[in-house]
Amino acid sequence: MEIKKLVNDKPLWDSFCKELDERITYSQKQIEQRDEPLELHRLQGEIKALRSLKLLRDKVNNSKPEVY
């Protein structure tokens, strides 16, 4: 399984998580600047999806996931 290579290679996983954190931060800044309900809802969904990717390692390795 190719995903196992990603989640079990520490330097690669750390850089992936760093990228996810940067995207989450960007989306949070976008939320602060928006006032349309539909756009706010879309950005909230985007953040939720990015955070769920951070739990991928636990899911692939069948570990108990951390709560975000």
C-alpha positions in Angstrom: 0.0 0.0 0.0 1.5 3.3 -1.1 -0.1 5.3 1.7 1.8 3.3 4.3 5.1 4.6 2.7 3.9 8.2 3.3 2.7 7.7 6.8 5.6 5.7 8.0 8.4 7.8 6.5 8.9 10.3 9.3 10.6 13.1 7.3 8.0 12.8 4.5 5.1 12.6 7.0 6.4 15.7 8.9 6.6 17.7 5.7 3.2 16.6 4.7 1.7 17.6 8.1 3.6 21.0 7.8 1.9 21.6 4.4 -1.5 20.7 5.9 -0.9 23.1 8.8 -0.1 25.9 6.4 -3.2 25.2 4.4 -5.3 25.1 7.5 -3.8 28.5 8.6 -4.5 30.0 5.2 -8.2 28.8 5.3 -8.6 30.2 8.8 -7.4 33.6 7.6 -9.8 33.3 4.7 -12.7 32.7 7.1 -11.8 35.9 9.0 -12.1 37.9 5.7 -15.4 36.4 4.4 -19.0 37.2 5.3 -21.0 35.1 2.9 -22.5 32.1 4.7 -21.9 29.7 1.8 -18.2 30.6 1.6 -17.8 30.3 5.4 -19.4 26.9 5.2 -17.1 25.8 2.4 -14.0 26.9 4.2 -15.1 25.1 7.4 -15.5 21.9 5.4 -12.0 22.4 3.8 -10.5 22.8 7.3 -12.3 19.7 8.5 -11.0 17.7 5.5 -7.4 18.9 6.0 -7.5 18.0 9.7 -8.9 14.5 8.9 -5.8 14.0 6.6 -3.6 14.5 9.7 -5.3 11.4 11.2 -4.4 9.3 8.2 -1.3 7.8 9.9 -3.4 6.4 12.8 -6.0 5.1 10.4 -3.5 3.3 8.1 -1.6 1.9 11.1 -4.8 0.9 13.0 -3.8 3.1 15.9 -6.1 5.1 18.2 -6.4 8.5 16.5 -5.7 11.7 18.3 -8.6 14.1 18.5 -8.3 17.5 16.8 
